[in-house]
Amino acid sequence: MNHRIHRNHPNMWQFIKFFQAEEKRLQTIVLQWSAGASKKANPRTTFIQNRINTLHDR
């Protein structure tokens, strides 16, 4: 968790601000998904799927 807060020993206020920002970020993502937005594609998965499709089409 320290690498996400960017501090080795965060004080309580930094910890609270981190969780508030994280909650806001997650609420935004859930709202977007409920509105019909698709999840962000993983580049590695997309690359592998394209290779599979190429092999299948040959």
Chimera marker file (.cmm) of the C-alpha trace (Angstrom):
<marker_set name="trace">
<marker id="1" x="0.000" y="0.000" z="0.000" r="1" g="1" b="0" radius="0.5"/>
<marker id="2" x="2.908" y="2.383" z="0.635" r="1" g="1" b="0" radius="0.5"/>
<marker id="3" x="3.777" y="2.428" z="-3.050" r="1" g="1" b="0" radius="0.5"/>
<marker id="4" x="0.237" y="3.612" z="-3.854" r="1" g="1" b="0" radius="0.5"/>
<marker id="5" x="0.379" y="6.429" z="-1.296" r="1" g="1" b="0" radius="0.5"/>
<marker id="6" x="3.965" y="7.249" z="-2.373" r="1" g="1" b="0" radius="0.5"/>
<marker id="7" x="5.227" y="7.523" z="1.192" r="1" g="1" b="0" radius="0.5"/>
<marker id="8" x="6.995" y="5.082" z="3.467" r="1" g="1" b="0" radius="0.5"/>
<marker id="9" x="5.271" y="6.303" z="6.635" r="1" g="1" b="0" radius="0.5"/>
<marker id="10" x="2.140" y="8.280" z="5.743" r="1" g="1" b="0" radius="0.5"/>
<marker id="11" x="0.418" y="10.204" z="8.490" r="1" g="1" b="0" radius="0.5"/>
<marker id="12" x="-3.274" y="9.700" z="9.226" r="1" g="1" b="0" radius="0.5"/>
<marker id="13" x="-4.461" y="12.616" z="7.059" r="1" g="1" b="0" radius="0.5"/>
<marker id="14" x="-2.594" y="11.365" z="3.989" r="1" g="1" b="0" radius="0.5"/>
<marker id="15" x="-4.040" y="7.926" z="4.625" r="1" g="1" b="0" radius="0.5"/>
<marker id="16" x="-7.590" y="9.325" z="4.846" r="1" g="1" b="0" radius="0.5"/>
<marker id="17" x="-7.117" y="11.442" z="1.700" r="1" g="1" b="0" radius="0.5"/>
<marker id="18" x="-5.834" y="8.388" z="-0.149" r="1" g="1" b="0" radius="0.5"/>
<marker id="19" x="-8.921" y="6.368" z="0.767" r="1" g="1" b="0" radius="0.5"/>
<marker id="20" x="-11.241" y="9.227" z="-0.146" r="1" g="1" b="0" radius="0.5"/>
<marker id="21" x="-9.616" y="9.533" z="-3.575" r="1" g="1" b="0" radius="0.5"/>
<marker id="22" x="-9.747" y="5.756" z="-4.053" r="1" g="1" b="0" radius="0.5"/>
<marker id="23" x="-13.440" y="5.647" z="-3.154" r="1" g="1" b="0" radius="0.5"/>
<marker id="24" x="-14.195" y="8.485" z="-5.571" r="1" g="1" b="0" radius="0.5"/>
<marker id="25" x="-12.256" y="6.710" z="-8.345" r="1" g="1" b="0" radius="0.5"/>
<marker id="26" x="-14.123" y="3.447" z="-7.777" r="1" g="1" b="0" radius="0.5"/>
<marker id="27" x="-17.505" y="5.192" z="-7.669" r="1" g="1" b="0" radius="0.5"/>
<marker id="28" x="-16.720" y="6.799" z="-11.025" r="1" g="1" b="0" radius="0.5"/>
<marker id="29" x="-15.761" y="3.447" z="-12.554" r="1" g="1" b="0" radius="0.5"/>
<marker id="30" x="-18.901" y="1.731" z="-11.232" r="1" g="1" b="0" radius="0.5"/>
<marker id="31" x="-21.050" y="4.580" z="-12.554" r="1" g="1" b="0" radius="0.5"/>
<marker id="32" x="-19.422" y="4.292" z="-15.990" r="1" g="1" b="0" radius="0.5"/>
<marker id="33" x="-19.949" y="0.515" z="-16.058" r="1" g="1" b="0" radius="0.5"/>
<marker id="34" x="-23.588" y="0.864" z="-15.040" r="1" g="1" b="0" radius="0.5"/>
<marker id="35" x="-24.050" y="3.396" z="-17.850" r="1" g="1" b="0" radius="0.5"/>
<marker id="36" x="-22.824" y="0.789" z="-20.337" r="1" g="1" b="0" radius="0.5"/>
<marker id="37" x="-19.168" y="1.700" z="-20.759" r="1" g="1" b="0" radius="0.5"/>
<marker id="38" x="-16.858" y="-1.226" z="-21.391" r="1" g="1" b="0" radius="0.5"/>
<marker id="39" x="-13.892" y="-2.078" z="-19.215" r="1" g="1" b="0" radius="0.5"/>
<marker id="40" x="-10.468" y="-0.878" z="-20.324" r="1" g="1" b="0" radius="0.5"/>
<marker id="41" x="-8.804" y="-3.483" z="-22.525" r="1" g="1" b="0" radius="0.5"/>
<marker id="42" x="-5.610" y="-5.063" z="-21.283" r="1" g="1" b="0" radius="0.5"/>
<marker id="43" x="-2.908" y="-4.503" z="-23.959" r="1" g="1" b="0" radius="0.5"/>
<marker id="44" x="-1.349" y="-7.925" z="-23.359" r="1" g="1" b="0" radius="0.5"/>
<marker id="45" x="-4.695" y="-9.703" z="-23.684" r="1" g="1" b="0" radius="0.5"/>
<marker id="46" x="-5.508" y="-7.738" z="-26.839" r="1" g="1" b="0" radius="0.5"/>
<marker id="47" x="-2.128" y="-8.649" z="-28.353" r="1" g="1" b="0" radius="0.5"/>
<marker id="48" x="-2.581" y="-12.353" z="-27.598" r="1" g="1" b="0" radius="0.5"/>
<marker id="49" x="-6.149" y="-12.322" z="-28.939" r="1" g="1" b="0" radius="0.5"/>
<marker id="50" x="-4.957" y="-10.709" z="-32.185" r="1" g="1" b="0" radius="0.5"/>
<marker id="51" x="-2.320" y="-13.435" z="-32.590" r="1" g="1" b="0" radius="0.5"/>
<marker id="52" x="-4.933" y="-16.134" z="-32.022" r="1" g="1" b="0" radius="0.5"/>
<marker id="53" x="-7.245" y="-14.503" z="-34.559" r="1" g="1" b="0" radius="0.5"/>
<marker id="54" x="-4.416" y="-14.327" z="-37.112" r="1" g="1" b="0" radius="0.5"/>
<marker id="55" x="-3.600" y="-18.011" z="-36.654" r="1" g="1" b="0" radius="0.5"/>
<marker id="56" x="-7.274" y="-18.930" z="-36.900" r="1" g="1" b="0" radius="0.5"/>
<marker id="57" x="-7.730" y="-16.964" z="-40.134" r="1" g="1" b="0" radius="0.5"/>
<marker id="58" x="-4.807" y="-18.705" z="-41.895" r="1" g="1" b="0" radius="0.5"/>
<link id1="1" id2="2" r="1" g="1" b="0" radius="0.2"/>
<link id1="2" id2="3" r="1" g="1" b="0" radius="0.2"/>
<link id1="3" id2="4" r="1" g="1" b="0" radius="0.2"/>
<link id1="4" id2="5" r="1" g="1" b="0" radius="0.2"/>
<link id1="5" id2="6" r="1" g="1" b="0" radius="0.2"/>
<link id1="6" id2="7" r="1" g="1" b="0" radius="0.2"/>
<link id1="7" id2="8" r="1" g="1" b="0" radius="0.2"/>
<link id1="8" id2="9" r="1" g="1" b="0" radius="0.2"/>
<link id1="9" id2="10" r="1" g="1" b="0" radius="0.2"/>
<link id1="10" id2="11" r="1" g="1" b="0" radius="0.2"/>
<link id1="11" id2="12" r="1" g="1" b="0" radius="0.2"/>
<link id1="12" id2="13" r="1" g="1" b="0" radius="0.2"/>
<link id1="13" id2="14" r="1" g="1" b="0" radius="0.2"/>
<link id1="14" id2="15" r="1" g="1" b="0" radius="0.2"/>
<link id1="15" id2="16" r="1" g="1" b="0" radius="0.2"/>
<link id1="16" id2="17" r="1" g="1" b="0" radius="0.2"/>
<link id1="17" id2="18" r="1" g="1" b="0" radius="0.2"/>
<link id1="18" id2="19" r="1" g="1" b="0" radius="0.2"/>
<link id1="19" id2="20" r="1" g="1" b="0" radius="0.2"/>
<link id1="20" id2="21" r="1" g="1" b="0" radius="0.2"/>
<link id1="21" id2="22" r="1" g="1" b="0" radius="0.2"/>
<link id1="22" id2="23" r="1" g="1" b="0" radius="0.2"/>
<link id1="23" id2="24" r="1" g="1" b="0" radius="0.2"/>
<link id1="24" id2="25" r="1" g="1" b="0" radius="0.2"/>
<link id1="25" id2="26" r="1" g="1" b="0" radius="0.2"/>
<link id1="26" id2="27" r="1" g="1" b="0" radius="0.2"/>
<link id1="27" id2="28" r="1" g="1" b="0" radius="0.2"/>
<link id1="28" id2="29" r="1" g="1" b="0" radius="0.2"/>
<link id1="29" id2="30" r="1" g="1" b="0" radius="0.2"/>
<link id1="30" id2="31" r="1" g="1" b="0" radius="0.2"/>
<link id1="31" id2="32" r="1" g="1" b="0" radius="0.2"/>
<link id1="32" id2="33" r="1" g="1" b="0" radius="0.2"/>
<link id1="33" id2="34" r="1" g="1" b="0" radius="0.2"/>
<link id1="34" id2="35" r="1" g="1" b="0" radius="0.2"/>
<link id1="35" id2="36" r="1" g="1" b="0" radius="0.2"/>
<link id1="36" id2="37" r="1" g="1" b="0" radius="0.2"/>
<link id1="37" id2="38" r="1" g="1" b="0" radius="0.2"/>
<link id1="38" id2="39" r="1" g="1" b="0" radius="0.2"/>
<link id1="39" id2="40" r="1" g="1" b="0" radius="0.2"/>
<link id1="40" id2="41" r="1" g="1" b="0" radius="0.2"/>
<link id1="41" id2="42" r="1" g="1" b="0" radius="0.2"/>
<link id1="42" id2="43" r="1" g="1" b="0" radius="0.2"/>
<link id1="43" id2="44" r="1" g="1" b="0" radius="0.2"/>
<link id1="44" id2="45" r="1" g="1" b="0" radius="0.2"/>
<link id1="45" id2="46" r="1" g="1" b="0" radius="0.2"/>
<link id1="46" id2="47" r="1" g="1" b="0" radius="0.2"/>
<link id1="47" id2="48" r="1" g="1" b="0" radius="0.2"/>
<link id1="48" id2="49" r="1" g="1" b="0" radius="0.2"/>
<link id1="49" id2="50" r="1" g="1" b="0" radius="0.2"/>
<link id1="50" id2="51" r="1" g="1" b="0" radius="0.2"/>
<link id1="51" id2="52" r="1" g="1" b="0" radius="0.2"/>
<link id1="52" id2="53" r="1" g="1" b="0" radius="0.2"/>
<link id1="53" id2="54" r="1" g="1" b="0" radius="0.2"/>
<link id1="54" id2="55" r="1" g="1" b="0" radius="0.2"/>
<link id1="55" id2="56" r="1" g="1" b="0" radius="0.2"/>
<link id1="56" id2="57" r="1" g="1" b="0" radius="0.2"/>
<link id1="57" id2="58" r="1" g="1" b="0" radius="0.2"/>
</marker_set>
